[in-house]
């Protein structure tokens, strides 16, 4: 009887280990070799909620995290000026409608990062939950092909009444954005400054 239990335990452990390896992080089915971008332009973040502050904070965090992953910083102001020059007759197109090929001459950017953000921060009776979900795509500036994509969602609940809900909600927003950005970019291969 002991022999069967021991075999059953080994079989169970084997399947657990196989299951863990079977669910390793993916980058949308693309190979790491396909992502050979050296300079990434972080495009304005499309937000399904009209709050522009969240989009700006999210975009800034993306730029900072890309820098720490070994990608050179391409100024957001430079990208925005280029975007403004692409608008025809005051047509206010969003960033996702701008083809990455139009950014090809933007200080050597060979890829563009497009993100869509959804934010929910409806107050409940005793707390204010903040949920941020985002989906990002890295597109080639030469071909427009999607090289990599990832998505993430995070929620933070605030029960602290001593600081006031408004300040605590702002602090929680930064925590949630940091978590979402970190989860999204962890599957992106290191940039040229860390590749060696």
C-alpha positions in Angstrom: 0.0 0.0 0.0 2.9 2.4 0.8 4.4 1.6 -2.6 1.2 2.7 -4.4 1.0 5.9 -2.3 4.6 6.8 -3.1 4.1 6.2 -6.8 0.9 8.2 -6.8 2.8 11.0 -5.0 5.5 11.0 -7.7 3.0 11.0 -10.5 1.2 13.9 -8.9 4.4 15.9 -8.5 5.4 15.2 -12.1 2.1 16.6 -13.4 2.3 19.6 -11.1 5.8 20.4 -12.5 4.7 19.9 -16.1 1.7 22.1 -15.4 3.9 24.9 -14.1 6.2 24.8 -17.1 3.2 24.7 -19.5 2.0 28.1 -18.2 5.2 30.1 -18.4 4.7 33.8 -19.5 4.2 34.3 -23.3 4.7 37.4 -25.4 1.8 36.9 -27.6 3.3 33.9 -29.4 6.1 36.0 -30.9 9.8 35.0 -30.8 12.2 37.2 -28.8 14.4 37.3 -31.9 11.6 39.1 -33.7 11.9 42.0 -31.3 15.1 43.8 -32.2 13.9 47.3 -31.6 16.6 49.7 -30.3 14.6 52.9 -29.8 11.0 52.8 -28.9 8.6 55.7 -29.2 6.0 55.7 -26.4 2.9 56.9 -28.1 0.1 58.9 -26.3 -2.0 56.4 -24.3 -5.6 56.0 -25.4 -7.9 56.1 -22.4 -11.5 54.9 -22.5 -12.1 57.1 -19.5 -11.8 60.9 -20.2 -9.3 61.5 -17.4 -6.1 62.6 -19.1 -4.0 62.7 -15.9 -4.1 58.9 -15.7 -3.0 58.5 -19.3 -0.1 60.9 -18.9 1.0 59.2 -15.7 0.8 55.8 -17.3 2.8 56.9 -20.3 5.5 58.5 -18.1 5.8 55.3 -16.2 6.1 53.3 -19.4 8.9 55.5 -20.6 10.8 55.2 -17.2 10.4 51.4 -17.2 11.6 51.0 -20.8 14.7 53.0 -19.8 15.3 50.6 -16.9 14.9 47.7 -19.3 17.8 49.1 -21.4 16.0 51.2 -24.0 17.2 54.8 -24.6 14.7 57.5 -23.7 13.0 59.2 -26.5 11.4 62.4 -25.2 7.6 62.4 -25.0 7.6 66.1 -26.1 9.5 65.1 -29.3 6.9 62.4 -30.0 4.0 64.8 -29.3 5.5 67.4 -31.7 5.8 64.8 -34.4 2.2 63.7 -33.7 1.0 67.4 -34.0 2.8 67.8 -37.3 1.0 64.7 -38.7 -2.5 66.1 -37.9 -4.1 67.3 -41.1 -6.3 70.4 -41.1 -6.6 70.3 -37.3 -8.0 66.7 -37.4 -7.6 65.4 -33.9 -6.7 61.8 -34.6 -5.8 59.5 -31.7 -2.4 57.8 -31.4 -3.7 54.4 -32.4 -4.8 55.7 -35.8 -1.2 57.0 -36.5 0.7 54.4 -38.5 4.1 53.6 -36.9 5.7 54.0 -40.4 5.1 57.8 -40.1 7.4 57.8 -37.0 10.3 56.2 -38.9 12.3 59.4 -39.1 11.7 60.3 -35.5 15.2 60.3 -34.0 15.9 56.7 -35.1 12.8 55.2 -33.5 12.5 51.7 -35.0 9.3 50.8 -33.1 6.3 52.4 -31.5 4.5 51.4 -28.3 0.7 51.8 -28.5 -1.4 51.3 -25.3 -5.1 51.4 -24.5 -6.1 52.0 -20.9 -9.4 51.4 -19.1 -9.9 52.9 -15.7 -12.7 52.3 -13.1 -12.7 54.2 -9.9 -16.4 54.3 -8.8 -16.8 55.0 -5.1 -18.5 52.4 -2.9 -20.1 53.2 0.5 -17.0 52.5 2.6 -14.1 52.4 0.1 -12.9 53.5 -3.3 -11.6 50.7 -5.5 -9.4 51.7 -8.4 -9.0 49.2 -11.3 -6.7 49.8 -14.2 -6.5 47.5 -17.2 -4.2 48.1 -20.1 -3.2 46.5 -23.4 0.0 47.4 -25.2 1.4 46.6 -28.7 4.9 47.2 -30.0 4.8 47.8 -33.7 7.7 48.0 -36.2 8.3 51.5 -37.5 9.3 50.0 -40.9 6.4 47.6 -41.6 3.8 48.3 -39.0 3.8 44.7 -38.0 3.0 43.9 -34.3 6.3 42.6 -32.8 5.0 42.0 -29.2 1.9 42.6 -27.1 0.9 42.2 -23.5 -1.9 43.2 -21.2 -2.5 43.4 -17.5 -5.1 44.5 -14.9 -4.8 45.5 -11.3 -7.1 46.7 -8.5 -6.4 48.6 -5.3 -9.0 49.2 -2.6 -8.7 52.1 -0.2 -10.2 51.8 3.3 -8.0 54.6 4.8 -10.2 57.5 6.0 -7.4 59.3 8.0 -5.7 60.8 4.9 -9.0 61.5 3.2 -10.3 59.4 0.3 -9.1 61.8 -2.4 -5.4 61.8 -1.4 -5.5 58.0 -0.7 -7.1 57.4 -4.1 -4.3 59.4 -5.8 -1.7 57.3 -4.0 -3.5 54.1 -4.8 -3.7 55.2 -8.5 0.1 55.4 -8.7 0.5 52.0 -7.1 -2.0 50.4 -9.5 -0.3 52.1 -12.5 3.1 50.9 -11.4 1.9 47.3 -11.0 0.2 47.3 -14.4 3.2 48.8 -16.2 5.6 46.3 -14.4 3.4 43.3 -15.4 3.1 44.4 -19.0 6.8 45.1 -19.6 8.2 42.1 -17.8 7.7 39.9 -20.9 9.4 42.5 -23.2 13.0 41.4 -23.8 15.8 43.7 -22.5 16.8 46.6 -24.6 20.2 47.3 -26.4 21.8 48.9 -23.3 21.4 45.6 -21.3 21.9 43.1 -24.1 25.7 43.5 -23.8 
